[in-house]
Amino acid sequence: MARQVRVVSKTWRIPAMIAALAATALTTQNAFAAMNFCAAPAMQNSERTNADPGVKALVKMVQSRLNDQPKALATLHTEGTLPHQGIRDESEEAEKDLGLMRDAALAWRATGNEAYLRLVDRFLFAWVTTYQPSFNPIDETNFESLILAYDLTASALPVKTRNASSAFISKMVTGYVADIDKQKRPLTGTYRNNWQSHRIKLISMGAFTIDDRKLINAAQRLYVEHIGDNIAPDGSTVDFAERDALHYVTYDLQPLVTAALAARRHNRNWLSERAQSGATLAAALNWLTPYALGTRTHDEFVHSSVPFDATRREAGLPGYSGTWDPKHAAELFHLSARLDGRYAPIALRLAPTPPAWLAVCLPLPAR
């Protein structure tokens, strides 16, 4: 016979089962995702959706990996390392799980196939119960894919996975906000350059996804502060001044555009959000546009103030010398086109087809 347990306080007694049910209901309610970053596909089995080439390609890829097992690690580290140094190689291999769970979530939303949802459940639970946040935004930037996977599937996940994922996202976002807020103002160093952009992305996506008002307010505040710290009124960025490379301009702006897409789902227009200096994200994208169109060119990293850039150049890594290739900005402008249609012609010129996940998640309107 089961032993009866009672929850006792100083002033009242409640049967344990009622208390447990109430707690479960509250937790379940609080753990639902609220952002809905992806405008499409809605859960459906329509012939039109399944016939879309982008959907078909993504579903085919996920189908081929249905039997994969998670490679979750407690620690990832790629920042500041060359290939084959430290745990870079195994970190990069493990990080492929994050993209797979995002793609599986999109495949499930597009087709309704429960096998894809089970893959998301398996991978999400493994990662959120294994990985320990380091609060290094370069090492953790790819966790945007984990947040998206949760955002797409939360309402259908088992309670244990939903609650563990929500708690993990909350822990990561809260930790990043606390780390930034303890820094002296004005912010300097990696709290002003592209590292901060990646922090802002993770904070924003996570805060909107778990619908935490306090964290959403922090995301808004820190986003505006960073726009003022990083972007000049003419649209040039701190990263361009430090690294003398458009590679880092795109690396700086792409997470900010992603953050702005998350905010847009809550009716906030961060593209034109203006810092006290007058700087905006739109100005930075406009500054980069002539380079993306090829009307201006730039030799990369010639005057970089960061020694590691020279190390990578000497190691022969592609992109760390020579003329910048505008195609490196293709994903940035495809994301930006989802904020403002003015960027669509640039995106399509750089790459006629966007990354498969983005084509399925946020398809451009038919022309």
C-alpha positions in Angstrom: 0.0 0.0 0.0 1.3 3.4 -0.9 2.3 5.5 2.1 0.3 8.7 2.4 2.4 11.9 2.5 1.1 15.2 3.7 2.5 18.7 2.9 2.6 20.6 6.2 3.2 24.3 6.9 2.9 26.2 10.2 -0.6 27.3 9.5 -2.3 24.8 7.2 -2.2 21.2 5.9 -2.9 20.3 2.2 -3.1 16.7 0.9 0.0 15.9 -1.0 -1.7 14.9 -4.2 -3.6 18.2 -4.4 -0.4 20.2 -3.8 1.5 18.2 -6.4 -1.3 18.6 -9.0 -1.4 22.4 -8.3 2.4 22.7 -8.6 2.4 20.7 -11.8 -0.3 22.8 -13.3 1.6 26.0 -12.5 4.9 24.6 -13.7 3.4 23.4 -16.9 1.7 26.7 -17.6 4.9 28.6 -16.9 7.0 26.4 -19.1 5.1 26.9 -22.3 7.1 28.9 -24.9 5.7 32.2 -25.8 7.9 33.7 -28.5 7.0 31.6 -31.6 10.0 32.9 -33.4 9.1 31.0 -36.6 6.1 32.5 -38.4 5.8 29.3 -40.4 5.2 26.5 -40.8 2.1 26.1 -38.6 1.3 22.6 -37.7 -0.2 21.2 -40.8 -0.1 18.4 -43.3 -1.1 20.3 -46.4 0.1 19.1 -49.8 1.4 22.6 -50.6 3.6 22.8 -47.5 5.0 19.3 -48.0 5.7 20.0 -51.7 7.8 23.1 -50.9 11.5 22.3 -51.9 12.9 23.9 -48.7 10.6 21.8 -46.5 11.3 18.6 -48.5 15.1 19.1 -48.2 15.0 19.8 -44.5 12.7 16.9 -43.8 14.8 14.5 -45.8 17.9 15.5 -43.9 16.2 15.0 -40.5 14.7 11.7 -41.6 18.2 10.4 -42.4 19.3 11.2 -38.8 16.3 9.8 -36.9 18.4 7.2 -35.2 21.2 9.6 -34.1 21.9 9.8 -30.4 22.8 13.0 -28.5 26.4 13.9 -28.0 25.7 16.3 -25.2 28.8 17.6 -23.3 29.0 19.4 -20.0 31.4 21.9 -21.5 32.0 23.3 -25.0 35.0 25.4 -26.0 35.9 26.8 -29.4 36.6 30.4 -28.8 40.2 31.5 -29.3 41.4 28.1 -30.6 42.6 26.8 -33.9 41.3 23.5 -35.4 42.5 20.4 -33.4 43.4 22.6 -30.3 42.0 21.7 -26.9 38.4 20.4 -27.2 37.5 22.4 -30.3 37.0 19.5 -32.6 34.8 17.5 -30.2 32.9 20.7 -29.3 32.1 21.4 -32.9 31.0 17.8 -33.5 28.7 18.0 -30.4 27.3 21.4 -31.5 25.8 19.7 -34.6 23.2 18.4 -32.2 21.8 21.9 -31.6 21.2 22.5 -35.3 19.7 19.0 -35.7 17.1 19.6 -32.9 16.1 22.9 -34.4 15.7 21.3 -37.9 13.8 18.3 -36.4 11.4 20.8 -34.6 10.8 22.5 -37.9 10.2 19.2 -39.7 7.7 18.2 -37.0 5.9 21.5 -37.4 5.7 21.1 -41.1 4.6 17.5 -41.3 3.1 16.5 -37.9 5.3 13.4 -37.9 5.7 12.4 -34.2 9.1 10.8 -34.9 10.6 14.2 -35.4 9.1 15.5 -32.1 10.6 12.4 -30.3 14.0 13.3 -31.7 13.7 16.9 -30.4 12.6 15.5 -27.0 15.5 13.1 -26.8 18.1 15.7 -27.8 16.7 18.6 -25.8 16.5 16.6 -22.6 20.0 15.3 -23.0 21.5 18.7 -23.5 19.6 20.7 -20.8 20.4 18.1 -18.2 24.1 17.7 -19.1 25.5 21.1 -20.3 26.6 23.6 -17.7 26.6 27.2 -19.0 30.0 28.8 -19.1 28.6 32.3 -20.0 31.2 32.6 -22.8 29.0 33.9 -25.6 31.2 32.7 -28.4 31.3 29.2 -27.1 27.5 29.3 -26.5 26.2 31.3 -29.5 24.8 28.2 -31.2 22.4 27.6 -28.3 20.1 29.8 -30.3 19.2 26.6 -32.1 18.3 24.9 -28.8 16.1 27.8 -27.8 14.3 27.7 -31.2 13.8 23.9 -30.9 12.1 24.5 -27.5 10.1 27.4 -28.8 8.7 25.3 -31.7 7.8 22.3 -29.6 7.2 23.3 -26.0 3.4 22.8 -26.0 3.8 19.2 -27.2 6.9 18.1 -25.2 6.7 15.8 -22.2 6.5 17.7 -18.9 9.9 16.7 -17.7 11.6 17.9 -20.9 9.5 21.1 -21.1 10.3 22.0 -17.5 14.0 21.1 -17.7 14.4 23.1 -20.9 12.6 26.2 -19.5 14.7 26.0 -16.3 17.9 25.7 -18.4 17.0 28.7 -20.6 16.1 30.8 -17.5 19.4 29.9 -15.9 21.4 30.8 -19.0 19.6 34.1 -19.6 19.7 35.1 -15.9 23.4 34.4 -15.7 24.2 36.5 -18.8 22.1 39.4 -17.5 23.9 39.2 -14.1 27.3 39.1 -15.7 26.7 42.2 -17.8 25.1 44.1 -15.0 28.0 43.7 -12.7 30.4 45.3 -15.2 31.5 48.9 -14.8 29.9 51.5 -17.1 30.7 52.5 -19.7 31.2 49.0 -20.9 34.5 48.2 -22.6 36.3 45.3 -24.2 34.3 42.2 -24.9 31.3 43.8 -23.3 31.2 46.3 -26.1 32.2 44.3 -29.2 30.8 41.2 -31.0 30.8 39.1 -27.8 28.1 41.4 -26.4 26.1 41.0 -29.5 26.0 37.3 -28.9 25.1 37.8 -25.3 22.2 40.1 -26.3 21.0 37.4 -28.8 20.9 34.6 -26.2 19.3 36.9 -23.6 16.6 38.2 -26.0 15.7 34.9 -27.5 15.6 33.1 -24.2 13.7 35.9 -22.4 11.0 36.1 -25.0 10.7 32.4 -25.3 10.0 31.7 -21.6 8.0 35.0 -21.5 9.7 36.3 -18.4 8.8 40.0 -18.1 11.8 40.9 -15.9 14.2 39.3 -18.4 12.4 40.8 -21.4 12.8 44.2 -19.8 16.5 43.5 -19.2 16.9 42.4 -22.8 15.4 45.6 -24.1 17.6 47.7 -21.8 20.8 45.9 -22.7 20.0 45.8 -26.4 19.6 49.6 -26.5 22.7 50.1 -24.5 24.7 47.9 -26.8 23.5 49.7 -29.9 24.9 52.9 -28.4 28.1 51.3 -27.3 28.9 49.3 -30.5 27.4 51.3 -33.4 28.3 54.8 -34.3 25.6 57.2 -35.7 27.0 56.7 -39.2 26.5 52.9 -38.8 30.1 51.8 -38.5 30.9 49.4 -35.6 33.5 49.0 -32.9 34.4 45.6 -34.4 35.3 47.2 -37.7 37.6 49.6 -35.9 39.2 46.9 -33.8 39.5 44.2 -36.4 39.6 46.0 -39.7 37.5 43.3 -41.1 34.0 43.0 -42.5 34.0 39.4 -41.3 33.5 40.8 -37.8 30.9 43.3 -38.8 28.7 40.5 -40.1 29.6 38.4 -37.0 28.6 41.4 -34.8 25.4 42.3 -36.6 23.9 38.9 -37.3 23.1 38.1 -33.6 21.6 41.6 -33.2 19.3 41.0 -36.2 18.3 37.6 -34.7 17.5 39.3 -31.4 15.4 41.9 -33.3 13.5 39.1 -34.9 12.7 37.6 -31.5 11.5 41.0 -30.3 9.4 41.5 -33.4 7.3 38.5 -32.4 6.3 40.6 -29.4 5.5 43.6 -31.5 8.8 45.5 -30.7 10.7 47.1 -33.6 14.3 46.9 -32.6 15.6 47.5 -36.2 14.9 51.2 -35.8 15.3 51.3 -32.0 17.5 54.4 -31.4 20.2 54.7 -28.8 20.9 58.0 -27.0 23.7 58.6 -29.6 21.2 58.2 -32.4 22.7 54.9 -33.5 20.4 52.1 -34.9 20.8 48.6 -36.1 19.3 49.7 -39.5 22.1 52.3 -39.9 24.7 49.5 -39.4 23.1 47.3 -42.0 22.9 50.3 -44.4 26.6 51.0 -43.7 27.5 47.4 -44.7 25.2 47.4 -47.8 27.7 48.9 -50.4 30.2 46.2 -49.4 27.6 43.5 -49.8 26.6 44.8 -53.2 30.3 45.0 -54.3 30.3 48.7 -54.9 32.9 49.0 -52.2 35.6 46.4 -51.3 37.8 45.8 -48.3 41.1 43.9 -47.6 40.5 42.0 -44.4 42.4 42.2 -41.1 45.2 44.4 -42.5 45.2 46.6 -39.4 43.6 44.4 -36.8 44.6 45.1 -33.2 43.9 41.5 -32.1 46.9 39.2 -32.3 44.8 36.1 -32.8 43.7 37.4 -36.2 47.4 37.2 -37.3 47.7 33.7 -35.8 44.7 32.5 -37.8 46.1 34.2 -41.0 49.5 32.5 -40.5 47.7 29.1 -39.9 46.1 29.5 -43.3 42.5 29.7 -42.2 40.4 31.0 -45.0 39.0 34.5 -44.8 41.7 36.0 -42.6 43.5 37.8 -45.5 42.6 39.1 -48.9 39.5 40.8 -50.2 36.2 40.2 -48.3 33.7 38.1 -50.1 30.2 39.6 -49.9 28.7 36.1 -49.9 29.8 35.9 -46.3 27.0 38.3 -45.5 24.3 36.2 -47.2 22.7 34.8 -44.1 22.8 38.2 -42.3 20.9 39.8 -45.1 18.4 36.9 -45.4 17.7 37.3 -41.7 17.5 41.1 -42.2 15.0 40.7 -45.0 12.7 39.1 -42.5 12.8 42.3 -40.6 12.5 44.7 -43.6 11.8 43.8 -47.2 14.3 46.4 -48.4 17.0 43.9 -47.6 15.5 41.1 -49.7 17.0 42.0 -53.1 20.5 42.2 -51.4 19.9 38.8 -49.8 18.7 37.1 -53.0 21.6 38.6 -54.9 24.1 37.1 -52.4 22.4 33.7 -52.2 19.2 32.9 -54.2 18.3 30.3 -51.6 18.6 31.0 -47.9 19.7 28.4 -45.4 17.1 25.6 -45.3 16.1 26.2 -41.7 15.4 29.9 -42.4 13.5 29.2 -45.6 11.2 26.9 -43.6 11.1 29.0 -40.4 10.5 32.4 -41.9 9.7 32.1 -45.6 9.8 35.4 -47.6 6.4 36.4 -49.1 5.9 35.1 -52.7 6.8 37.7 -55.3 
